[in-house]
Amino acid sequence: MQVNVKLAKNSYPIVIEPGLLQTLKIIEDYITGNEVVVITNNVLADLLLPTVKSQLKCYDHNEIILPDGEQYKNFDSLNKIFDELIAKQCTRQTTLIALGGGVIGDMTGFAAACYQRGIAFIQIPTTLLAQVDASVGGKTAVNHSRAKNMIGAFYQPQCVLIDPLVLNTLPAQHFHAGLAEVIKYGLIQDAEFTIWLSEHHAEIMAKNPEILITMISRCCQLKADIVAVDEREAGLRAILNFGHTIGHALEVMYGYENILHGEAVAQGMFIESHMSYQLGMLDEAEYNKIIDVLTLFNFTKPNLTKAQCEQLITLMQHDKKVKTKDSVRFVLLNSIGQPELIDIKLTDLHNLICNN
């Protein structure tokens, strides 16, 4: 299965194939030189790195091992990448390979964008969230202690290579968290896909290979369609932020450690759907459909204190989606598959969120 991300420049394929990591010959078409550096984390260094390295024997290859976790998506980790690239005397002909989830993919892409003003990189996403979302579209970044993904670059990979079988190595909590991004695509773009997800719930949770390929490829195609129209988020691409305005603030509030990105996005979708309902955009039937699909996949409504709600509003003012000093831009829903960008005054957020 192949999905193509069609851009004015730097178009690339997303290849989705079970067992791809065991036969990585396709990667040779996208390595720009004879030297590769695989960037991964200390968990995957034992699980998957030996398999990938065995496919790279004809190249000069090295690896950089980073600690695992969103809390390490920071400048310290980025500088470790730069330190090792310089120490290894890597050149502009070096290709970086991101072997990991969204954290590794974002940092590898950002390092590739910056090192010697830009070198090639390849995405091999190993989490569901990265396979359906983070590895596609060229967004790269590191986190700041006060705001998520505030510092980064748009920088496209040479290709994205997805092996659904690696999801069998993924902890259940991480697989579950990735489903939030899957559900997001249905809610913002494809009502029929939302129905399909509900109908195939049991097979998805059992990780049926054919169902996973269908699900992953549909998400990648939906995102590729948006990125092709709006590569740098000047307009349409912003709809992909549904659930993220609240979700990113939750991640910052919890210090990136006590909540996974997908879990935060799911909570954001609960709150932002309720905001849509409160504003009269969603009717009750559509709102209940959204709650039903989120609940079916075992996501729960957030239970925030008033103090936490106030803290969220403060944190959202540091988010890159703030349009002016007195409002925050949200992706809200008129119905499933019909999103709209809405600027909400800070003074109105208290009633919409704190009374959620």
N, C-alpha and C positions, 0 to 999 in steps of 0.2 A: 504494500500500500504506500502510495506517495502523494503528499500534498505539496503544492508549490506556492511559495510566498513570492508573488509577482510585484516587484518594485521597479521604479524608473531606473535605478542602479542597484547592483548587488542583490539580485534575486537569488533564491536558494531553495533547495528541496528539504522537506521533512520526510524522512523515510521511516516507516513504521512496520517492523517485521519481528515476529517472535524468533528468538535465537540469534538476533543480529550481532550481539556481543561475541558470539562464538565464531562468527565469520565476518570480520570487519574489513574485508578486502575493498569494499566500496569506499572506505575512508581515504584510500590512496588518491582518489580523484579530487580530494579537497585539501590535501596537505600541500602547502606552498614552499617546498624546500626539502631538506633532508634531516631537519631537526624538529622534534616535537617535545613538548613538556606537558605532561598530564597533571592537572591540578585537581585534587580530590580531598576528602576528609579522612580522619583517623579511623572511622568506622568502615568506609568503603575500601580503605587501603588493604584490608584483609579479605573483604567479601568479593570485590569486583576488579580491583586494580591488577592483580596478576593475570586475569583473563585478557584485559585490554592490552597490557604490556606484551603478552605473548603474540598479539596480532601486529605489533610494531617493531618486530625484530630487524626489519630492513632499514630502520631509521635510527639515527642517534636519538635516544630518548632518555628523558629524566622525569622525575616526578616531584611535586611539591605537595606536602601533606599539611592540611590545616585542621584545626579543631572543629568538631561538629557542633552546629547550633547557630540559630539566628543571632544570638548575642555576640558572635564572633564575626559578623558581617560588618566590619569596621576598618578604620584606617590602619590599625595595627596589623591585621591580617593582609590588607592590601600591600602594606610596606614589606611584609615578609615575602610576598610574591615578587615585588620589585627587587628586593635584596638578592633573592635566589636567581632571578633572571640575569641580573648584572654579574653575580658571582660566576654563573655558568657561561658568561660571555655570549648570551643569546643575541641574535641579530634580527633584522627585519624579515629574514627568511624563516624565522622560527614560527611554528604553529602551536598555539596553546589548545589543549583539549580539556574541556570542563566535564569532569566525571562526577556527577552529584546532583543534588536538588537545586532549588532556586538560589540558595545562598552561594553555593559554589559557582553556579552559572552566572549570577550577577557579578560576583567579584572577578571571575575569570574574564568575562566580557569587558568589564571596566578596565582591568589591567591591560587587556589587549588593545583597547582604544587608546590608552595612554602611553604604553611602552614604545619608545622610539617613534612616537606620534602615530602609532597604529600598526598592529600586526594581525595576522589571521588567527581566528579561533573557531573551534568546532564544539557544538553542544552534544553531549551524551547524557540526557537527563535520566535520573534514576528514581525519582519520586513521581507519584501521580500528578501532584501539583505542578511540578516542573514540566512533565510531559505534555500536559494539556494547556499550560499557560506560560510559565516563567521562561521557558527556553525559546519561545517563539516571539518574534517581533522586535528584538534588538534593544530592549530596555536593559540597561546595566546600571548598577549603583552600589553604594555602601550606605549604611545607616549612620545617622548622627544621634547622639543621646537625646536630642530634643525632637527629632522628626525622622520618620522612616523614608529611605530612598530619596533623600533631599539632594544628594550629591552623586551625580552619575553622568551617563552619556547615552545617546542613541547610537548603537554600533551593532551591525548585523553579523551573524555568524556565517561561515562558509556553508554549513549545512547543520541539520538537526537529525540525529540518529536515535530512534526510539525503539527499545526492546521491551515490549510489555511483560516479558517473563521476569525481568528484574524486580517487578512489583511483588513477586513472591518472597523477596528478601526484606521487604519493607514492613516495619512494625505496623500493627493494625491501626494504631492511633494516627499514624502519618497517612496511611491509605485513606482512612476516613476523612481526615482533614482535607485531602486533595479533592474529595468529592464536592466540597463547597464550591470550588472554582468550576467544576463540571456543571453543577446546578446553575451557577451564575450565567453560563452561556445560554442555557435554555430560557432563563427568565428575561434576559435582555435582548435576545435575538431570534429565538426559535421555540414557539409554543409547542409545536409538534415534538421537538426534541425533549421538552419537559415531560410530555405525556409518555414518550418512549422510555425515559429514565424510570418513571414510576412503574411502567409495565415490566421492565427488566430489572427491577430492584434486587430480586433474589440472585439472579445470575451475576449482577455486578458485584454484589457483596461476596459471592463465591469465587470471584475473579475468573469467570469463564473467559478463556482466551479470545474466542471469536467476538464475544460481546465487548470485551475491553478494546479490541482493535477498532470496532465500529464506534465506540464511545470516544476514544482518544482521537481518531481521525476526524470525527465530526467537530470536536472542539477545536482542533488545529485548523480545520477548514474555515470555521466561523471566525477565528481570530485572524487567519491569513487574509480573509476577505476585507476585514476592517483595516489591517495594517497596509494592505495594498492601496487603499484609498487615502489613508491618513497615517503615514509612517511616524510622524513626530508629534502626534497628539495635538494637532491644531484645532480639531473639532470632533469628528465622529468617534475617534479612538477613545475619547474620554468616557464613552458609555461602558468601557471595560472596567471602570472604577466602581461599578455598582457594589455596594457593601464595603468598599475599601476606605471611604472617608471615615466612617466609624471604626472599621477594622484596624486601620493603621494607628489611629489614636489609642485603641485598646492595646495594641502591641507595645506602644511606647509606655503606656500607663503601667503595664505589667513587666516592663523592663526587658522585653523580647524573650524572656525565659519561661514564663509560666503559662503561655498560650501559644499554640501553633498558628502560623499565618492563616491557614484555611479555617481553623476554628474561629479566629477573630473575624474573618470575612463572613462566615455564616452568621455570627452574632450581628455584624453590620447589616446583613441582608434582612434579618428580622426587624431591626430598628428602622432601617430606611424604607422597608415595605410598609411598616406601620405609619411612618411619616407620610408616605404616599396616600395611605388610606385616610389619615387625619386631614390632609389637604384636599380631599375630595377627588383625587386623581384616580385611585383604585376604588372600584365598587366592592362591596362586601364579598361577593362570590369570588372575584379574582383574588382578593386578599387572602381568602381562606384557602384557595388552591395553592398559593405560595407557601403558606404556613404548613399545609398538608405535605407538600413534597419535601420541605426541609425537615419536618418531623419524621416522615417516613424513613429518611436516611439518618435518623438518630441525632439530629442537631436540636438543641434546646434554646428557648428564648433566654436572653441574658437577664440576670437579676441584679441590677446595679443599684447601689445606694444613691441618695441625692448628692452626696459629696463626690462620688465617682462620676456621676453625670456632669457635674460642674467641672470636674477635672478634664473630662472628655472634650467639653466645649473649649476649654483653654488650650488643650493640645491641638485641636483641629485648626486653630488659628496659625499654627506653624506648618500646616500641611501645604504642599505645593499646589493643591487644588483651590486654595483660597483666592478669590477673584479680587476682592477689595478688603480694606481693613475692617469693614463692618458687616461682611457677609461671607458665607462658605458655600461653595458650589457642590451640589449633590447630584448623583444620578438617581432619579426617582422613576417610578413606573406608572404609566397610564393604564396598562394592562400587561399581561405576560407577553413579552416580545416587543413592547412599545415603550422604550425608555425616553426620558427627557431630562436635559440638564436644567437644574433649577438653582438659582442663587437665593439663599435663605439668610435673612438678617440674623445677626448674633442675638438680638433681643428676642427673636421668635424661636430660636433653638431651645431655649429653656422649656417652653411649653411643649414643644414637639418631642424632645428627647427625655427630659426629666420627668414628664408625665406619661412615658411610654408604657 
